[in-house]
């Protein structure tokens, strides 16, 4: 469900930038997170794949994180 929402909204285009991928998986020297862990660990993957409501919430969160990373929100 989450992948469908990411594809439908076009968010995948901005998620494919190498720097964002490295940040998401925690492959950067600094994570810029208060919890000090990579973003992929913050996503409840089973709920994102099964629940449409939860997938929409996670999609909105990912969209917000991308805007923060690009400096468009904050």
VOPAGU-2260 file (C-alpha; in pm, 1 decimal, decimal comma):
REM VOPAGU-2260
SITE   aa  ch    i         X         Y         Z
SITE  UNK   A    0       0,0       0,0       0,0
SITE  UNK   A    1     276,3     245,1      89,4
SITE  UNK   A    2     464,2     178,7    -234,7
SITE  UNK   A    3     144,6     242,9    -432,0
SITE  UNK   A    4      98,0     580,7    -262,0
SITE  UNK   A    5     461,8     677,4    -320,5
SITE  UNK   A    6     434,7     584,2    -688,9
SITE  UNK   A    7      96,6     753,2    -736,2
SITE  UNK   A    8     202,1    1082,9    -580,6
SITE  UNK   A    9     533,6    1103,8    -765,5
SITE  UNK   A   10     728,7    1115,8    -439,5
SITE  UNK   A   11     955,0     839,2    -572,2
SITE  UNK   A   12    1129,6    1087,2    -802,6
SITE  UNK   A   13    1265,5    1289,2    -514,3
SITE  UNK   A   14    1334,6     979,5    -302,9
SITE  UNK   A   15    1572,4     838,6    -565,0
SITE  UNK   A   16    1840,9    1100,5    -511,5
SITE  UNK   A   17    2152,2     925,5    -382,9
SITE  UNK   A   18    2199,3    1156,9     -86,6
SITE  UNK   A   19    1842,4    1095,0      37,6
SITE  UNK   A   20    1878,2     719,3      -5,9
SITE  UNK   A   21    2200,1     723,7     197,0
SITE  UNK   A   22    2028,6     934,4     465,6
SITE  UNK   A   23    1723,9     703,8     478,2
SITE  UNK   A   24    1936,1     392,8     531,9
SITE  UNK   A   25    2177,5     561,7     773,5
SITE  UNK   A   26    2480,9     544,6     546,2
SITE  UNK   A   27    2573,7     906,7     616,0
SITE  UNK   A   28    2818,5    1013,3     887,0
SITE  UNK   A   29    2551,9    1222,2    1063,6
SITE  UNK   A   30    2190,1    1112,8    1082,8
SITE  UNK   A   31    2043,8    1450,0    1191,8
SITE  UNK   A   32    1786,8    1268,6    1403,5
SITE  UNK   A   33    1728,6    1315,6    1772,8
SITE  UNK   A   34    1707,1     940,7    1825,6
SITE  UNK   A   35    2030,4     880,5    1634,3
SITE  UNK   A   36    1890,9     601,2    1419,4
SITE  UNK   A   37    1819,7     572,4    1046,8
SITE  UNK   A   38    1477,0     663,1     912,6
SITE  UNK   A   39    1400,4     315,1     779,2
SITE  UNK   A   40    1383,8     189,9    1138,7
SITE  UNK   A   41    1111,4     445,4    1215,4
SITE  UNK   A   42     866,9     298,1     965,0
SITE  UNK   A   43     635,4      18,0    1082,6
SITE  UNK   A   44     669,7    -183,2     761,2
SITE  UNK   A   45     397,3    -442,7     823,9
SITE  UNK   A   46     139,6    -174,3     898,5
SITE  UNK   A   47     255,6      25,9     594,5
SITE  UNK   A   48     198,1    -272,1     366,0
SITE  UNK   A   49    -137,1    -381,5     510,3
SITE  UNK   A   50    -328,7     -82,1     645,5
SITE  UNK   A   51    -437,2     186,3     394,8
SITE  UNK   A   52    -485,9     442,7     673,3
SITE  UNK   A   53    -142,5     379,1     821,6
SITE  UNK   A   54      14,1     384,9     474,5
SITE  UNK   A   55    -136,5     730,3     410,9
SITE  UNK   A   56       3,2     854,7     742,6
SITE  UNK   A   57     350,0     720,2     666,6
SITE  UNK   A   58     336,2     865,2     315,0
SITE  UNK   A   59     254,5    1208,3     457,0
SITE  UNK   A   60     544,0    1172,3     702,9
SITE  UNK   A   61     786,0    1071,1     425,7
SITE  UNK   A   62     669,0    1362,8     211,5
SITE  UNK   A   63     730,7    1599,2     502,4
SITE  UNK   A   64    1078,4    1452,4     563,1
SITE  UNK   A   65    1168,3    1499,0     194,5
SITE  UNK   A   66    1056,6    1862,8     210,6
SITE  UNK   A   67    1265,0    1914,6     524,6
SITE  UNK   A   68    1566,0    1759,1     356,7
SITE  UNK   A   69    1521,6    1984,2      50,8
SITE  UNK   A   70    1473,7    2294,3     268,3
SITE  UNK   A   71    1115,2    2353,0     154,7
SITE  UNK   A   72     960,4    2302,6     499,4
SITE  UNK   A   73    1066,0    2355,7     852,5
